[in-house]
């Protein structure tokens, strides 16, 4: 069970980069200044892995926060929504890229397109990836760069309401939507159907008792 995603009202950070890959989000240890200065525990400890998010951009070579990086500047240093460019999360399949974003408090990512595996990993870890048109994303960028960058994301109605109050409707698969609303991963979603699964298994073994692992081999031969 994880924290359900129902409605999120939070600061949105306008990250206009395109083709942000999983190495940008979660850099390899050799290019990660945090690993060099704080040790490998930041990579292996889920409670600390957020320190690695965008580490090669977020920190200087000596391990200090880079004042020019978007997420180090207020109010975006408390952003829970990331408004990104096209093909966000492309590259490798590393799930840790999503873990690092969750580790710094990101719960929703808005972009014109996503890496397919990255998008799936978002759903598995309670993050909502919202795909909008480039025109809609550009509007969100402009509004997020304004004086009041607070957006409202409502998964129940599938709308994003920027500061100007003009809501944007988005689409999300019903299975993924239900799982996020209920705070379920794939295992939890499967267990919702446990009674039907057990009924199916009982009927299967009743039809083929000789295949059941608990059936003694000798009895099966007879």
C-alpha positions as MATLAB code, in Angstrom:
seq = 'XXXXXXXXXXXXXXXXXXXXXXXXXXXXXXXXXXXXXXXXXXXXXXXXXXXXXXXXXXXXXXXXXXXXXXXXXXXXXXXXXXXXXXXXXXXXXXXXXXXXXXXXXXXXXXXXXXXXXXXXXXXXXXXXXXXXXXXXXXXXXXXXXXXXXXXXXXXXXXXXXXXXXXXXXXXXXXXXXXXXXXXXXXXXXXXXXXXXXXXXXXXXXXXXXXXXXXXXXXXXXX';
ca = [
       0.000    0.000    0.000;
       1.314    3.464   -0.862;
      -0.024    7.006   -0.494;
      -3.119    7.390   -2.705;
      -3.038   10.072   -5.369;
      -6.354   11.892   -5.395;
      -5.811   15.636   -5.597;
      -2.575   17.600   -5.511;
      -2.276   21.342   -5.083;
       1.380   22.291   -5.308;
       4.107   24.389   -6.887;
       4.907   23.416  -10.482;
       8.491   23.735  -11.726;
       8.905   24.612  -15.436;
      11.733   22.414  -16.751;
      11.886   23.229  -20.459;
      14.556   20.653  -21.328;
      13.725   18.086  -23.996;
      14.962   14.465  -24.145;
      15.769   14.341  -20.430;
      17.043   10.791  -20.027;
      17.226    8.556  -16.999;
      20.968    9.272  -16.681;
      20.122   12.957  -16.269;
      17.554   12.101  -13.604;
      19.649    9.465  -11.824;
      23.287    9.733  -12.946;
      25.715    6.842  -12.765;
      28.027    6.910   -9.710;
      31.037    8.038  -11.763;
      29.227   11.229  -12.812;
      27.355   11.742   -9.552;
      29.055   14.323   -7.291;
      26.852   13.285   -4.362;
      28.197    9.734   -4.467;
      31.752   11.077   -4.498;
      31.179   13.384   -1.536;
      28.612   11.478    0.544;
      29.412    7.874   -0.300;
      27.552    5.047   -2.088;
      24.869    4.797    0.623;
      22.850    7.498   -1.152;
      22.381    5.128   -4.092;
      21.460    2.054   -2.072;
      19.253    3.649    0.589;
      15.717    4.414   -0.651;
      15.275    6.954    2.156;
      18.237    8.954    0.786;
      18.085    8.293   -2.939;
      16.373   11.632   -3.534;
      19.757   13.244   -2.937;
      20.780   11.819   -6.324;
      17.970   13.430   -8.333;
      19.520   15.431  -11.207;
      22.743   15.268   -9.167;
      25.097   16.150  -12.042;
      23.071   19.347  -12.627;
      21.802   20.014   -9.118;
      25.234   20.112   -7.487;
      28.611   21.543   -8.350;
      31.707   19.342   -8.672;
      32.527   19.954   -5.000;
      29.103   18.677   -3.902;
      27.509   22.040   -3.135;
      24.031   23.021   -4.431;
      24.180   24.678   -7.828;
      22.343   28.027   -7.432;
      21.570   28.119  -11.159;
      19.645   24.826  -11.164;
      15.871   25.266  -11.330;
      14.963   22.984   -8.407;
      17.453   24.718   -6.109;
      15.713   28.077   -6.477;
      12.609   29.134   -4.552;
       9.735   28.541   -4.974;
      10.689   25.571   -7.176;
      12.786   23.999   -4.420;
       9.460   22.828   -2.942;
       7.835   21.795   -6.225;
       5.745   18.622   -6.291;
       4.800   19.016   -9.959;
       7.345   19.013  -12.770;
       6.365   20.484  -16.151;
       8.896   18.949  -18.529;
       9.779   18.842  -22.211;
       9.176   16.166  -24.830;
      10.457   12.595  -24.378;
      10.981   12.963  -20.648;
      12.515    9.868  -19.053;
      13.945    8.369  -22.241;
      17.007    6.121  -22.196;
      17.485    3.159  -19.895;
      14.859    1.250  -17.949;
      16.258    2.142  -14.511;
      13.394    2.413  -12.062;
      15.636    4.335   -9.676;
      15.094    7.412  -11.857;
      11.500    7.487  -10.593;
      12.612    6.718   -7.027;
      14.863    9.789   -7.006;
      12.066   12.070   -8.196;
       9.726   10.689   -5.546;
      12.556   11.192   -3.068;
      12.530   14.964   -3.640;
       8.740   15.144   -3.400;
       7.702   15.057   -7.060;
       4.252   13.444   -7.399;
       3.175   14.538  -10.880;
       5.084   15.078  -14.133;
       3.507   16.918  -17.051;
       5.091   16.601  -20.501;
       4.223   16.320  -24.211;
       5.626   12.759  -24.241;
       7.465   10.265  -22.047;
       9.818    7.347  -22.373;
       7.476    4.342  -22.349;
       9.285    2.366  -19.628;
       9.711    5.474  -17.494;
       5.982    6.200  -17.700;
       5.186    2.651  -16.578;
       7.631    2.979  -13.688;
       5.871    6.182  -12.621;
       2.564    4.370  -12.249;
       4.259    1.553  -10.323;
       5.641    4.035   -7.796;
       2.677    6.346   -7.232;
       3.713    9.193   -9.568;
       1.201   10.534  -12.087;
       2.594   11.137  -15.608;
       0.304   13.503  -17.506;
       0.684   13.794  -21.267;
      -0.576   17.041  -22.818;
      -0.091   18.674  -26.182;
       3.010   20.809  -26.674;
       0.791   23.898  -26.857;
      -0.777   23.043  -23.491;
       2.621   22.352  -21.927;
       3.985   25.662  -23.223;
       1.054   27.414  -21.575;
       1.829   25.598  -18.321;
       5.485   26.606  -18.578;
       4.533   30.270  -18.947;
       2.123   30.165  -16.008;
       4.597   28.230  -13.828;
       7.158   30.959  -14.467;
       4.743   33.567  -13.113;
       4.334   34.994   -9.643;
       1.991   32.203   -8.482;
       3.161   28.821   -9.830;
       0.642   26.735   -7.866;
      -1.281   24.173   -9.950;
      -4.155   21.897   -8.946;
      -4.130   18.303  -10.240;
      -7.369   16.369   -9.708;
      -7.156   12.703  -10.667;
     -10.815   12.107   -9.906;
     -11.894   14.528  -12.651;
      -8.660   14.131  -14.668;
      -8.027   17.863  -14.806;
      -5.095   20.184  -14.230;
      -5.987   23.717  -13.209;
      -3.146   26.244  -13.664;
      -3.068   29.565  -11.783;
      -5.289   31.258  -14.403;
      -8.162   28.935  -13.455;
      -8.691   27.499  -16.954;
      -8.705   23.733  -16.401;
      -7.024   21.296  -18.794;
      -8.492   17.814  -19.213;
      -6.040   14.911  -19.509;
      -6.396   11.194  -20.177;
      -5.084    8.277  -18.136;
      -5.780    4.556  -18.406;
      -8.606    3.478  -16.107;
      -6.543    0.691  -14.523;
      -3.695    3.098  -13.719;
      -6.140    5.741  -12.504;
      -7.901    3.355  -10.120;
      -4.589    2.051   -8.781;
      -3.275    5.572   -8.089;
      -6.538    6.672   -6.453;
      -6.476    3.613   -4.193;
      -2.723    3.715   -3.532;
      -2.162    0.276   -5.068;
       0.819   -1.191   -6.913;
       0.412   -4.144   -9.282;
       0.504   -6.648   -6.426;
      -2.114   -4.737   -4.477;
      -4.333   -4.385   -7.554;
      -4.049   -8.142   -8.165;
      -4.949   -8.956   -4.556;
      -8.223   -7.079   -5.003;
      -9.239  -10.068   -7.151;
      -7.949  -12.694   -4.721;
     -11.336  -14.392   -4.208;
     -11.812  -14.840   -7.971;
      -8.230  -16.106   -8.339;
      -8.706  -18.678   -5.586;
     -12.025  -19.784   -7.082;
     -10.379  -20.240  -10.490;
      -7.506  -22.255   -8.962;
      -9.883  -24.508   -7.018;
     -11.877  -25.238  -10.178;
      -8.671  -25.940  -12.125;
      -7.346  -28.435   -9.556;
     -10.768  -30.082   -9.330;
     -10.628  -30.782  -13.073;
      -6.976  -31.891  -13.011;
      -6.205  -33.258   -9.527;
      -3.257  -35.308  -10.808;
      -1.378  -32.083  -11.613;
      -1.706  -30.612   -8.136;
       1.718  -30.327   -6.410;
       0.220  -31.796   -3.228;
      -0.866  -34.978   -5.025;
       1.438  -37.909   -4.075;
       3.355  -39.210   -7.064;
       2.310  -42.844   -6.460;
      -1.350  -41.923   -6.186;
      -1.080  -39.972   -9.394;
       0.383  -43.002  -11.222;
      -2.373  -45.278   -9.912;
];
